Amino acid sequence: MSTSTPRPLTDATHTAGAMLEACRTLVHDDVFVHVRDWDREDILPDAVLARLAEIGVPGALVPPRYGGRGLTVSELVEVWRVLAQGWISLTGAVNTTYLGTALLLRYGTEAQREQWLPRIAAGEVWASFSITEPGAGSDLRRLETSVRPTAGGLVVNGQKRWIAGGLSFPLAFMLAQEEGGAGLSCVVLPADGRGGETWSVELLDKLGYRGVESAAWRFADHHADGAEILGGDDSHGQGARQMIDVLEIGRVNVACRALGIIDRAIECALVEASQRDIGRGVLGDYSHAQLRVGEMRCRQRVVEAVVGRAAASIDNHEPESAELSTAAKVAASETAVWAVECASRLAASRSYNEGSELARLRRDAPQTQIGEGANDALLLAVGKGLIRGRSRT
Ligand SMILES: Cc1cc2nc3c(=O)[nH]c(=O)nc-3n(C[C@H](O)[C@H](O)[C@H](O)COP(=O)(O)OP(=O)(O)OC[C@H]3O[C@@H](n4cnc5c(N)ncnc54)[C@H](O)[C@@H]3O)c2cc1C
């Protein structure tokens, strides 16, 4: 996966509705036809990424004053869902650029915004978002990657893991310890020098969610020219708070990946119910198939509602947005895994053919339980907050 310069934005894809239609066409004409091969070969073709950039998907949150469309998270929900109906890797590939956009908008200096947002809006720059390390996921106290200032940039040491776009995206937002005790800061890290001796890159092989580059980085006294702390001098030690804050957008994106999977699981179940001959009729004549499909549909509606509510709460800057996006991500991902299992029971052996859609969904769905925070870790955080609040009263 690498990004190439897209054609300029066109009026035809300027509104959310037009963007959605363009994504639908991409999914129907291209993705459904090729996803089996892309998944097997673990590729997300450059032409598909270039098309997404051309439609304006990765830069959609950039406001008009920086050359973007300024769409809302609510307007992107259907876009992310439709892309995930084709392949969750499409919805995942665009996600981290939104996180970078939100970091710049919420916490960047004006100079940092002006440097990067117009290029994100134009689809030239896609961004990675790097928190995880080999020894640290949810537990940020264990993060060890460090930075210290040097002339024109920062010196970086340590290891990062599971970085989407970590091979080819030109920019990264990375959480690191500032040497000298300032704490965790968010580093704006241009990719120059990546792949060299002091910043080595390894691509990770994955069970599902294939096509998205998931990289591991190792820094050894790497001099990162142009690297700086997000937000400048006022932001030392604020990185964990900043990066966790914008993850609410990522959790809605992951929930939309799950919703796309639920949609496809229902479609697979309906194909089985209507086309599989059983007894004197078809599988769908039997009450157990009707019950399964009915339950899948009702749970799909519940997930749609909570995802929409979470997206609106982010757009409206509601204090509950973090918790609602967690609820949406957890509910959607658990439902996706369950829905794929339901459809697979109806399809039986046909869900086990390598290359069948259900076989891929079985591998893809669990990614949504892990990405943007393991569900258990997210639930623990919600529960702990509630219990502490009650203990004080
Ligand atoms: C395909 C894929 C793509 C990814 N892309 C990115 C990316 O682009 N950028 C990035 O930074 N990361 C990325 N990740 C990493 C992902 O965000 C982490 O895997 C996730 O946050 C969970 O971290 P962990 O796997 O270390 O598990 P942990 O957070 O360590 O959780 C493991 C288990 O520990 C327990 N646990 C967690 N917290 C607590 C606690 N406080 N108290 C008690 N028990 C606890 C829970 O049971 C939990 O399930 C990706 C991961 C995958 C699989």
The ligand as an ORCA input file, in Angstrom:
! r2SCAN-3c Opt
* xyz 0 1
  C      -4.737     -5.226     12.994
  C      -4.359     -4.256     14.041
  C      -4.089     -2.927     13.681
  C      -3.665     -2.018     14.657
  N      -3.340     -0.738     14.282
  C      -2.795      0.106     15.204
  C      -2.320      1.406     14.837
  O      -2.404      1.836     13.683
  N      -1.731      2.170     15.804
  C      -1.574      1.756     17.081
  O      -1.028      2.482     17.913
  N      -2.037      0.524     17.467
  C      -2.632     -0.292     16.561
  N      -3.072     -1.538     16.946
  C      -2.914     -1.948     18.324
  C      -4.226     -1.971     19.084
  O      -4.701     -0.661     19.253
  C      -3.916     -2.679     20.402
  O      -3.710     -4.050     20.094
  C      -5.033     -2.508     21.383
  O      -5.019     -1.184     21.864
  C      -4.912     -3.466     22.544
  O      -3.620     -3.471     23.065
  P      -2.910     -4.860     23.394
  O      -3.092     -5.752     22.225
  O      -1.544     -4.576     23.862
  O      -3.764     -5.467     24.557
  P      -3.883     -4.896     26.045
  O      -4.320     -3.488     26.012
  O      -2.640     -5.188     26.794
  O      -5.061     -5.747     26.569
  C      -4.951     -7.160     26.781
  C      -5.861     -7.569     27.889
  O      -5.347     -7.069     29.124
  C      -6.420     -6.777     29.991
  N      -6.307     -5.381     30.434
  C      -6.089     -4.271     29.677
  N      -6.064     -3.170     30.448
  C      -6.256     -3.591     31.738
  C      -6.331     -2.931     33.002
  N      -6.228     -1.600     33.122
  N      -6.528     -3.685     34.102
  C      -6.626     -5.037     34.017
  N      -6.587     -5.713     32.862
  C      -6.392     -5.005     31.733
  C      -7.713     -6.987     29.239
  O      -8.239     -8.251     29.537
  C      -7.266     -6.950     27.797
  O      -8.125     -7.630     26.925
  C      -3.537     -2.442     15.996
  C      -3.835     -3.769     16.358
  C      -4.233     -4.658     15.393
  C      -4.498     -6.084     15.796
*
